[in-house]
């Protein structure tokens, strides 16, 4: 409940963008799952950790999305 409110707040303030997941095998959009991409990777680094090379794969996926 509270997480949904935070996600909606961050989405409306354009800090994160929700993307619907796509089922490749069934070739249809999954109705209940979203993946969220953050706009500012610097903000994400500060919130998670100060190590700039940690979780490089997720950071690159975020850059490719934008």
DSSP file (Angstrom, degrees, kcal/mol; ACC not computed):
  #  RESIDUE AA STRUCTURE BP1 BP2  ACC     N-H-->O    O-->H-N    N-H-->O    O-->H-N    TCO  KAPPA ALPHA  PHI   PSI    X-CA   Y-CA   Z-CA
    1    1 A X     >        0   0    0      0, 0.0     4,-1.4     0, 0.0     5,-0.1   0.000 360.0 360.0 360.0 -54.6    0.0    0.0    0.0
    2    2 A X  H  >  +     0   0    0      1,-0.2     4,-2.1     2,-0.2     5,-0.2   0.855 360.0  55.6 -70.6 -33.3    2.6    2.6    1.0
    3    3 A X  H  > S+     0   0    0      1,-0.2     4,-2.7     2,-0.2    -1,-0.2   0.897 105.0  53.0 -65.6 -39.0    5.1    1.4   -1.6
    4    4 A X  H  > S+     0   0    0      1,-0.2     4,-2.4     2,-0.2    -1,-0.2   0.886 108.2  51.0 -62.5 -38.8    2.4    2.0   -4.3
    5    5 A X  H  X S+     0   0    0     -4,-1.4     4,-2.4     2,-0.2    -2,-0.2   0.914 111.4  47.2 -65.0 -42.7    2.0    5.5   -3.0
    6    6 A X  H  X S+     0   0    0     -4,-2.1     4,-2.8     2,-0.2     5,-0.2   0.915 112.3  49.7 -64.9 -42.9    5.7    6.2   -3.1
    7    7 A X  H  X S+     0   0    0     -4,-2.7     4,-2.1     1,-0.2    -2,-0.2   0.908 112.2  47.9 -63.1 -41.3    6.0    4.7   -6.6
    8    8 A X  H  X S+     0   0    0     -4,-2.4     4,-2.6     2,-0.2    -1,-0.2   0.905 112.1  50.0 -65.2 -41.3    3.1    6.8   -7.8
    9    9 A X  H  X S+     0   0    0     -4,-2.4     4,-1.6     2,-0.2    -2,-0.2   0.934 112.9  45.6 -62.3 -47.1    4.6   10.0   -6.3
   10   10 A X  H  <>S+     0   0    0     -4,-2.8     5,-2.6     1,-0.2     6,-1.2   0.852 113.7  50.2 -66.5 -34.1    8.0    9.3   -7.8
   11   11 A X  H ><5S+     0   0    0     -4,-2.1     3,-1.3    -5,-0.2    -2,-0.2   0.917 110.7  48.2 -69.6 -43.3    6.4    8.6  -11.2
   12   12 A X  H 3<5S+     0   0    0     -4,-2.6    -2,-0.2     1,-0.3    -1,-0.2   0.780 111.3  50.7 -68.6 -26.0    4.3   11.8  -11.1
   13   13 A X  T 3<5S-     0   0    0     -4,-1.6    -1,-0.3    -5,-0.2    -2,-0.2   0.347 113.6-120.5 -91.8   6.7    7.4   13.8  -10.2
   14   14 A X  T < 5S+     0   0    0     -3,-1.3    -3,-0.2     2,-0.2    -2,-0.1   0.786  79.1 121.9  60.7  32.7    9.3   12.3  -13.1
   15   15 A X  S   <S+     0   0    0     -5,-2.6    24,-2.6     1,-0.2    25,-0.4   0.747  79.5  22.3 -88.6 -29.1   12.0   10.8  -10.9
   16   16 A X  E     -A   38   0A   0     -6,-1.2     2,-0.5    22,-0.2    22,-0.2  -0.950  69.6-145.9-133.7 156.5   11.3    7.3  -12.2
   17   17 A X  E     -A   37   0A   0     20,-2.5    20,-2.2    -2,-0.3     2,-0.3  -0.988  14.3-141.2-123.2 125.6    9.7    5.9  -15.3
   18   18 A X  E     -A   36   0A   0     -2,-0.5     2,-0.4    18,-0.2    18,-0.2  -0.664  16.5-169.2 -85.2 140.9    7.6    2.7  -15.2
   19   19 A X  E     -A   35   0A   0     16,-2.4    16,-2.6    -2,-0.3     2,-0.2  -0.997  21.8-124.6-129.2 130.5    7.9    0.3  -18.1
   20   20 A X  E     -A   34   0A   0     -2,-0.4    14,-0.2    14,-0.2     2,-0.2  -0.522  30.4-118.6 -73.3 139.2    5.6   -2.7  -18.7
   21   21 A X  E     -     0   0A   0     12,-1.6     9,-2.5     9,-0.3     2,-0.5  -0.505  22.8-141.6 -79.0 148.3    7.4   -6.0  -19.0
   22   22 A X  E     -A   29   0A   0      7,-0.2     2,-0.8    -2,-0.2     7,-0.2  -0.936   5.4-138.6-115.9 130.1    7.1   -7.9  -22.2
   23   23 A X  E  >> -A   28   0A   0      5,-2.7     4,-1.4    -2,-0.5     5,-1.1  -0.790  15.2-167.6 -88.0 110.2    6.8  -11.7  -22.4
   24   24 A X  T  45S+     0   0    0     -2,-0.8    -1,-0.2     2,-0.2     5,-0.0   0.909  83.9  46.5 -68.5 -42.8    9.0  -12.8  -25.3
   25   25 A X  T  45S+     0   0    0      1,-0.2    -1,-0.2     2,-0.1    -2,-0.1   0.917 122.9  33.9 -68.7 -42.4    7.7  -16.3  -25.5
   26   26 A X  T  45S-     0   0    0      2,-0.2    -1,-0.2     0, 0.0    -2,-0.2   0.601  99.7-138.7 -86.9 -11.8    4.0  -15.4  -25.3
   27   27 A X  T  <5 +     0   0    0     -4,-1.4     2,-0.3     1,-0.2    -3,-0.2   0.908  63.4 108.1  53.0  49.5    4.5  -12.2  -27.2
   28   28 A X  E   <S-A   23   0A   0     -5,-1.1    -5,-2.7     0, 0.0     2,-0.3  -0.981  75.6 -96.6-147.7 158.3    2.2  -10.2  -24.9
   29   29 A X  E     -A   22   0A   0     -2,-0.3     2,-0.4    -7,-0.2    -7,-0.2  -0.561  36.6-122.5 -75.2 136.6    2.6   -7.5  -22.3
   30   30 A X  E     -     0   0A   0     -9,-2.5    -9,-0.3    -2,-0.3     3,-0.1  -0.683  20.5-151.4 -77.0 130.5    2.6   -8.8  -18.7
   31   31 A X  E    S+     0   0A   0     -2,-0.4    -1,-0.1     1,-0.2    -2,-0.0   0.766  83.7  36.6 -80.0 -25.4   -0.3   -7.0  -17.0
   32   32 A X  E    S+     0   0A   0    -11,-0.0     2,-0.4   -12,-0.0    -1,-0.2   0.587  98.3  80.6-108.1  -9.5    0.9   -6.9  -13.4
   33   33 A X  E     +     0   0A   0    -12,-0.1   -12,-1.6    -3,-0.1     2,-0.3  -0.839  47.7 176.9-109.9 135.5    4.7   -6.4  -13.6
   34   34 A X  E     -A   20   0A   0     -2,-0.4     2,-0.4   -14,-0.2   -14,-0.2  -0.919  18.0-148.1-125.4 154.5    6.5   -3.1  -14.1
   35   35 A X  E     -A   19   0A   0    -16,-2.6   -16,-2.4    -2,-0.3     2,-0.4  -0.985  18.3-145.1-120.4 137.1   10.2   -2.3  -14.2
   36   36 A X  E     -A   18   0A   0     -2,-0.4     2,-0.4   -18,-0.2   -18,-0.2  -0.863   9.3-163.9-110.7 134.8   11.2    1.1  -13.0
   37   37 A X  E     -A   17   0A   0    -20,-2.2   -20,-2.5    -2,-0.4     2,-0.3  -0.957  16.6-135.7-116.7 133.3   14.1    3.2  -14.3
   38   38 A X  E     -A   16   0A   0     -2,-0.4   -22,-0.2   -22,-0.2     3,-0.1  -0.654   4.1-144.2 -90.7 143.7   15.5    6.1  -12.4
   39   39 A X  S    S+     0   0    0    -24,-2.6     2,-0.7    -2,-0.3    -1,-0.1   0.923  86.6  47.5 -72.6 -46.0   16.2    9.4  -14.2
   40   40 A X     >  -     0   0    0    -25,-0.4     4,-1.6     1,-0.2    -1,-0.2  -0.864  59.3-170.4-106.7 110.1   19.4   10.4  -12.3
   41   41 A X  H  > S+     0   0    0     -2,-0.7     4,-2.3     1,-0.2    -1,-0.2   0.790  88.2  61.7 -68.9 -26.4   22.0    7.7  -11.8
   42   42 A X  H  > S+     0   0    0      2,-0.2     4,-1.9     1,-0.2    -1,-0.2   0.906 103.7  48.8 -64.0 -41.1   23.9   10.0   -9.4
   43   43 A X  H  > S+     0   0    0      1,-0.2     4,-2.2     2,-0.2    -2,-0.2   0.892 110.5  51.3 -63.8 -39.9   20.9   10.0   -7.1
   44   44 A X  H  X S+     0   0    0     -4,-1.6     4,-2.4     1,-0.2     5,-0.3   0.897 108.1  52.3 -64.3 -40.3   20.7    6.2   -7.4
   45   45 A X  H  X S+     0   0    0     -4,-2.3     4,-1.5     1,-0.2    -1,-0.2   0.898 110.5  47.4 -62.8 -40.8   24.4    5.9   -6.5
   46   46 A X  H  < S+     0   0    0     -4,-1.9    -1,-0.2     1,-0.2    -2,-0.2   0.899 113.9  47.2 -68.4 -40.2   24.0    8.1   -3.4
   47   47 A X  H  < S+     0   0    0     -4,-2.2    -2,-0.2    -5,-0.2    -1,-0.2   0.872 124.1  30.6 -70.9 -36.2   20.9    6.1   -2.2
   48   48 A X  H  < S-     0   0    0     -4,-2.4     2,-0.3     1,-0.3    -3,-0.2   0.957 128.0 -41.0 -87.0 -61.7   22.4    2.7   -2.8
   49   49 A X     <  -     0   0    0     -4,-1.5    -1,-0.3    -5,-0.3    -2,-0.1  -0.975  39.2-119.3-161.9 163.4   26.2    3.0   -2.2
   50   50 A X  S    S+     0   0    0     -2,-0.3     2,-0.7    -3,-0.1    -4,-0.1   0.436  80.8 107.3 -91.5   0.4   29.0    5.4   -2.9
   51   51 A X    >   -     0   0    0     -6,-0.2     3,-1.0     1,-0.2    -2,-0.1  -0.708  57.6-159.3 -80.2 113.5   30.9    2.7   -4.9
   52   52 A X  T 3  S+     0   0    0     -2,-0.7    -1,-0.2     1,-0.2    -7,-0.0   0.706  85.8  49.6 -71.4 -19.0   30.6    3.8   -8.6
   53   53 A X  T >  S+     0   0    0      2,-0.0     3,-0.8     3,-0.0    -1,-0.2   0.468  81.9 112.7 -99.7  -0.5   31.3    0.4  -10.1
   54   54 A X  T <  S+     0   0    0     -3,-1.0     5,-0.1     1,-0.2    -5,-0.1  -0.507  87.1   5.4 -72.6 138.9   28.8   -1.6   -8.0
   55   55 A X  T 3> S+     0   0    0     -2,-0.2     4,-1.5     1,-0.1     3,-0.3   0.904  76.1 167.0  59.2  47.4   25.9   -3.1  -10.0
   56   56 A X  H <>  +     0   0    0     -3,-0.8     4,-2.4     1,-0.2     5,-0.2   0.827  67.1  60.6 -64.2 -34.4   27.3   -2.0  -13.3
   57   57 A X  H  > S+     0   0    0      1,-0.2     4,-2.0     2,-0.2    -1,-0.2   0.909 105.6  45.9 -62.1 -43.6   24.8   -4.1  -15.3
   58   58 A X  H  > S+     0   0    0     -3,-0.3     4,-1.9     2,-0.2    -1,-0.2   0.864 112.0  52.4 -68.2 -35.0   21.7   -2.4  -13.9
   59   59 A X  H  X S+     0   0    0     -4,-1.5     4,-2.1     2,-0.2    -2,-0.2   0.917 109.9  47.9 -66.3 -42.1   23.3    1.0  -14.5
   60   60 A X  H  X S+     0   0    0     -4,-2.4     4,-2.5     1,-0.2    -2,-0.2   0.883 109.7  52.9 -66.1 -37.6   24.0    0.2  -18.1
   61   61 A X  H  X S+     0   0    0     -4,-2.0     4,-1.9     1,-0.2    -1,-0.2   0.892 108.9  50.5 -62.3 -39.2   20.5   -1.1  -18.6
   62   62 A X  H  X S+     0   0    0     -4,-1.9     4,-1.7     2,-0.2    -2,-0.2   0.904 110.8  48.5 -64.6 -42.4   19.1    2.2  -17.2
   63   63 A X  H  < S+     0   0    0     -4,-2.1    -2,-0.2     1,-0.2    -1,-0.2   0.904 110.2  51.5 -65.3 -42.1   21.4    4.2  -19.6
   64   64 A X  H  < S+     0   0    0     -4,-2.5    -1,-0.2     1,-0.2    -2,-0.2   0.877 106.1  55.4 -64.3 -37.6   20.3    2.2  -22.6
   65   65 A X  H  <        0   0    0     -4,-1.9    -1,-0.2     1,-0.3    -2,-0.2   0.931 360.0 360.0 -61.0 -44.9   16.6    2.7  -21.7
   66   66 A X     <        0   0    0     -4,-1.7    -1,-0.3    -5,-0.1    -2,-0.2   0.486 360.0 360.0 -79.7 360.0   17.0    6.5  -21.7
